[in-house]
Amino acid sequence: MKSKRPYLKGDRVLVKSFAGPDVCVTLSDRYIVNKTDHKLGTDGWNAQITNQKEVNKLRKHGVPYKKGEKPKVWVFDWQIIKKCN
């Protein structure tokens, strides 16, 4: 699936999480299925949650992150809502 907008490495974007709340993440590495040897999976991004408020939002909804943790997450293209400030 092609992304609606061309996002770049380092962009902060708002994404819809499976736990419920929308959170801002920083995009780090792009994965495109057509450019891999195995041709498995779906297009998306490796990303990291860098803001502690965002981690606390997910913790309130039952995601088992620790205090002070900056977790690395996977973001599908369809989860991206818009760019964050």
Residue pairs with C-beta under 8 A, 6 or more apart in sequence:
1 42
1 43
1 77
1 78
2 43
2 77
3 43
3 77
3 80
4 77
4 80
5 80
7 13
7 27
7 45
7 80
7 83
8 27
9 27
9 28
9 29
9 30
10 26
10 27
10 28
11 26
11 27
11 83
12 24
12 25
12 26
12 27
12 83
12 84
12 85
13 24
13 25
13 27
13 47
13 75
13 80
13 81
13 82
13 83
13 84
14 22
14 23
14 24
14 80
14 81
14 82
14 83
14 84
15 22
15 23
15 24
15 25
15 47
15 75
15 79
15 80
15 81
16 22
16 79
16 81
17 23
17 58
17 79
19 58
19 61
19 62
19 63
20 61
21 57
21 58
21 60
21 61
22 81
23 49
23 54
23 57
23 58
24 49
24 51
24 54
24 84
25 47
25 48
25 49
25 50
25 54
25 73
25 75
26 47
26 48
26 49
26 50
27 45
27 46
27 47
27 75
28 45
28 46
28 47
28 48
28 72
29 45
29 46
30 45
31 41
31 43
31 44
31 45
31 46
32 43
33 39
33 40
33 41
33 42
33 43
42 76
42 77
43 76
43 77
44 74
44 75
44 76
44 77
45 74
45 75
45 77
46 72
46 73
46 74
46 75
47 72
47 73
47 74
47 75
48 70
48 71
48 72
48 73
49 55
49 58
49 70
49 71
49 73
50 70
52 68
55 65
55 69
55 70
55 71
58 65
59 65
65 71
